[in-house]
Structures are given as C-alpha cells and as structure tokens.
Amino acid sequence: MLSALALPVLSAATASAAPVATVATAARASSCSSRPPLPYAVHAKAVTIRSKATTDSTALGVLYPSHKFSVAKKSGNWLYITDKTTGVKGWVSGTYVYRDVRMCLD
C-alpha cells in the first residue's frame, strides 16, 4: 500500500521539478537587483537601547531578536531605532543589529 502511494508523488514531483526550477531561476536573476534591501535584525541575545550613540549613555530598554523595529537614521556604527514591540526609541550598536545580505548572481 505504501509503495502505491509513493509512486504518483515521485512521478509528479519529477515531472514538474525542471520547469519550476527554470522559472524560479529566471525570475530571481531578472528581479534581484530591483528587490528592496532586507530588513534589519538583532544578531545577539539582547541589545541595549541607549539615549545617545555611546556606550556611556543611559539605557532606555532592551531589544531582543523577536522584536520588530524600524531604523530612522545612522550615526557611524550606531542606529536610531523604534522598537515596535515596546515603543521605545533610542540608539543601538550596529555591531549587533544589521541587515542580512542578499547576493545576486546575474
């Protein structure tokens, strides 16, 4: 019974795999450079949100990887963010918060 179920799945996947891969590759190559940049993400267990772009300034909150946030401006390696989870606004180090990179192969 198991082999009877597996045969149609394998033959259907094999028959459609080549055209789908070709279409996906063509779409990716033609639109890669026009795609928007990837969003910023937290790449540490937690990052302190500070009142100024220095490690000596007052801590306002903590930014965790699960939090969604937007970046308003940059100053050197510091980013002024708004934590959409808590509403806190402040500066975080770009060492721990950065965009993932997309590579386009044309």
C-alpha positions as protocol buffer text, in pm:
chain_id: "A"
residue {
  index: 1
  type: MET
  ca { x: 0 y: 0 z: 0 }
}
residue {
  index: 2
  type: LEU
  ca { x: 282 y: 243 z: 82 }
}
residue {
  index: 3
  type: SER
  ca { x: 461 y: 194 z: -249 }
}
residue {
  index: 4
  type: ALA
  ca { x: 138 y: 257 z: -439 }
}
residue {
  index: 5
  type: LEU
  ca { x: 105 y: 594 z: -268 }
}
residue {
  index: 6
  type: ALA
  ca { x: 470 y: 688 z: -317 }
}
residue {
  index: 7
  type: LEU
  ca { x: 484 y: 630 z: -694 }
}
residue {
  index: 8
  type: PRO
  ca { x: 239 y: 902 z: -800 }
}
residue {
  index: 9
  type: VAL
  ca { x: 404 y: 1155 z: -569 }
}
residue {
  index: 10
  type: LEU
  ca { x: 751 y: 1080 z: -703 }
}
residue {
  index: 11
  type: SER
  ca { x: 646 y: 1087 z: -1066 }
}
residue {
  index: 12
  type: ALA
  ca { x: 451 y: 1412 z: -1023 }
}
residue {
  index: 13
  type: ALA
  ca { x: 741 y: 1582 z: -846 }
}
residue {
  index: 14
  type: THR
  ca { x: 991 y: 1462 z: -1105 }
}
residue {
  index: 15
  type: ALA
  ca { x: 776 y: 1578 z: -1394 }
}
residue {
  index: 16
  type: SER
  ca { x: 729 y: 1930 z: -1256 }
}
residue {
  index: 17
  type: ALA
  ca { x: 1070 y: 1989 z: -1095 }
}
residue {
  index: 18
  type: ALA
  ca { x: 1264 y: 2102 z: -1404 }
}
residue {
  index: 19
  type: PRO
  ca { x: 1022 y: 2370 z: -1531 }
}
residue {
  index: 20
  type: VAL
  ca { x: 970 y: 2516 z: -1184 }
}
residue {
  index: 21
  type: ALA
  ca { x: 1345 y: 2546 z: -1120 }
}
residue {
  index: 22
  type: THR
  ca { x: 1397 y: 2715 z: -1459 }
}
residue {
  index: 23
  type: VAL
  ca { x: 1117 y: 2966 z: -1396 }
}
residue {
  index: 24
  type: ALA
  ca { x: 1239 y: 3041 z: -1042 }
}
residue {
  index: 25
  type: THR
  ca { x: 1597 y: 3095 z: -1163 }
}
residue {
  index: 26
  type: ALA
  ca { x: 1486 y: 3328 z: -1443 }
}
residue {
  index: 27
  type: ALA
  ca { x: 1265 y: 3532 z: -1208 }
}
residue {
  index: 28
  type: ARG
  ca { x: 1538 y: 3560 z: -945 }
}
residue {
  index: 29
  type: ALA
  ca { x: 1803 y: 3675 z: -1192 }
}
residue {
  index: 30
  type: SER
  ca { x: 1585 y: 3938 z: -1356 }
}
residue {
  index: 31
  type: SER
  ca { x: 1448 y: 4097 z: -1039 }
}
residue {
  index: 32
  type: CYS
  ca { x: 1728 y: 4054 z: -783 }
}
residue {
  index: 33
  type: SER
  ca { x: 1884 y: 4399 z: -820 }
}
residue {
  index: 34
  type: SER
  ca { x: 1545 y: 4570 z: -807 }
}
residue {
  index: 35
  type: ARG
  ca { x: 1435 y: 4398 z: -484 }
}
residue {
  index: 36
  type: PRO
  ca { x: 1427 y: 4610 z: -166 }
}
residue {
  index: 37
  type: PRO
  ca { x: 1703 y: 4560 z: 92 }
}
residue {
  index: 38
  type: LEU
  ca { x: 1644 y: 4300 z: 360 }
}
residue {
  index: 39
  type: PRO
  ca { x: 1517 y: 4429 z: 695 }
}
residue {
  index: 40
  type: TYR
  ca { x: 1741 y: 4487 z: 995 }
}
residue {
  index: 41
  type: ALA
  ca { x: 1759 y: 4210 z: 1255 }
}
residue {
  index: 42
  type: VAL
  ca { x: 1908 y: 4161 z: 1600 }
}
residue {
  index: 43
  type: HIS
  ca { x: 2204 y: 3924 z: 1582 }
}
residue {
  index: 44
  type: ALA
  ca { x: 2265 y: 3881 z: 1957 }
}
residue {
  index: 45
  type: LYS
  ca { x: 2068 y: 3753 z: 2256 }
}
residue {
  index: 46
  type: ALA
  ca { x: 1981 y: 4111 z: 2352 }
}
residue {
  index: 47
  type: VAL
  ca { x: 2093 y: 4465 z: 2268 }
}
residue {
  index: 48
  type: THR
  ca { x: 2067 y: 4768 z: 2495 }
}
residue {
  index: 49
  type: ILE
  ca { x: 1873 y: 5065 z: 2357 }
}
residue {
  index: 50
  type: ARG
  ca { x: 2052 y: 5383 z: 2467 }
}
residue {
  index: 51
  type: SER
  ca { x: 1962 y: 5753 z: 2487 }
}
residue {
  index: 52
  type: LYS
  ca { x: 2270 y: 5859 z: 2284 }
}
residue {
  index: 53
  type: ALA
  ca { x: 2500 y: 5687 z: 2040 }
}
residue {
  index: 54
  type: THR
  ca { x: 2756 y: 5595 z: 2307 }
}
residue {
  index: 55
  type: THR
  ca { x: 2801 y: 5305 z: 2547 }
}
residue {
  index: 56
  type: ASP
  ca { x: 2819 y: 5555 z: 2837 }
}
residue {
  index: 57
  type: SER
  ca { x: 2468 y: 5690 z: 2781 }
}
residue {
  index: 58
  type: THR
  ca { x: 2153 y: 5596 z: 2973 }
}
residue {
  index: 59
  type: ALA
  ca { x: 1994 y: 5259 z: 2894 }
}
residue {
  index: 60
  type: LEU
  ca { x: 1632 y: 5302 z: 2782 }
}
residue {
  index: 61
  type: GLY
  ca { x: 1538 y: 4942 z: 2711 }
}
residue {
  index: 62
  type: VAL
  ca { x: 1641 y: 4612 z: 2561 }
}
residue {
  index: 63
  type: LEU
  ca { x: 1593 y: 4494 z: 2205 }
}
residue {
  index: 64
  type: TYR
  ca { x: 1550 y: 4117 z: 2161 }
}
residue {
  index: 65
  type: PRO
  ca { x: 1568 y: 3911 z: 1838 }
}
residue {
  index: 66
  type: SER
  ca { x: 1190 y: 3858 z: 1844 }
}
residue {
  index: 67
  type: HIS
  ca { x: 1120 y: 4235 z: 1844 }
}
residue {
  index: 68
  type: LYS
  ca { x: 1026 y: 4418 z: 1527 }
}
residue {
  index: 69
  type: PHE
  ca { x: 1188 y: 4757 z: 1483 }
}
residue {
  index: 70
  type: SER
  ca { x: 1250 y: 5028 z: 1228 }
}
residue {
  index: 71
  type: VAL
  ca { x: 1566 y: 5227 z: 1167 }
}
residue {
  index: 72
  type: ALA
  ca { x: 1525 y: 5604 z: 1127 }
}
residue {
  index: 73
  type: LYS
  ca { x: 1889 y: 5712 z: 1089 }
}
residue {
  index: 74
  type: LYS
  ca { x: 2251 y: 5611 z: 1131 }
}
residue {
  index: 75
  type: SER
  ca { x: 2546 y: 5779 z: 1301 }
}
residue {
  index: 76
  type: GLY
  ca { x: 2873 y: 5596 z: 1249 }
}
residue {
  index: 77
  type: ASN
  ca { x: 2812 y: 5241 z: 1367 }
}
residue {
  index: 78
  type: TRP
  ca { x: 2501 y: 5337 z: 1567 }
}
residue {
  index: 79
  type: LEU
  ca { x: 2138 y: 5311 z: 1453 }
}
residue {
  index: 80
  type: TYR
  ca { x: 1847 y: 5517 z: 1583 }
}
residue {
  index: 81
  type: ILE
  ca { x: 1560 y: 5270 z: 1610 }
}
residue {
  index: 82
  type: THR
  ca { x: 1198 y: 5246 z: 1719 }
}
residue {
  index: 83
  type: ASP
  ca { x: 1114 y: 4918 z: 1887 }
}
residue {
  index: 84
  type: LYS
  ca { x: 766 y: 4840 z: 1753 }
}
residue {
  index: 85
  type: THR
  ca { x: 708 y: 4586 z: 2030 }
}
residue {
  index: 86
  type: THR
  ca { x: 756 y: 4830 z: 2320 }
}
residue {
  index: 87
  type: GLY
  ca { x: 752 y: 5173 z: 2152 }
}
residue {
  index: 88
  type: VAL
  ca { x: 1096 y: 5263 z: 2291 }
}
residue {
  index: 89
  type: LYS
  ca { x: 1310 y: 5489 z: 2070 }
}
residue {
  index: 90
  type: GLY
  ca { x: 1686 y: 5514 z: 2101 }
}
residue {
  index: 91
  type: TRP
  ca { x: 2028 y: 5414 z: 1975 }
}
residue {
  index: 92
  type: VAL
  ca { x: 2166 y: 5061 z: 1932 }
}
residue {
  index: 93
  type: SER
  ca { x: 2507 y: 4945 z: 1819 }
}
residue {
  index: 94
  type: GLY
  ca { x: 2538 y: 4833 z: 1458 }
}
residue {
  index: 95
  type: THR
  ca { x: 2768 y: 4558 z: 1579 }
}
residue {
  index: 96
  type: TYR
  ca { x: 2465 y: 4361 z: 1698 }
}
residue {
  index: 97
  type: VAL
  ca { x: 2190 y: 4499 z: 1473 }
}
residue {
  index: 98
  type: TYR
  ca { x: 2240 y: 4483 z: 1099 }
}
residue {
  index: 99
  type: ARG
  ca { x: 2083 y: 4382 z: 771 }
}
residue {
  index: 100
  type: ASP
  ca { x: 2125 y: 4039 z: 629 }
}
residue {
  index: 101
  type: VAL
  ca { x: 2282 y: 4044 z: 284 }
}
residue {
  index: 102
  type: ARG
  ca { x: 2130 y: 3915 z: -36 }
}
residue {
  index: 103
  type: MET
  ca { x: 2368 y: 3801 z: -308 }
}
residue {
  index: 104
  type: CYS
  ca { x: 2258 y: 3831 z: -671 }
}
residue {
  index: 105
  type: LEU
  ca { x: 2415 y: 3606 z: -928 }
}
residue {
  index: 106
  type: ASP
  ca { x: 2346 y: 3757 z: -1271 }
}
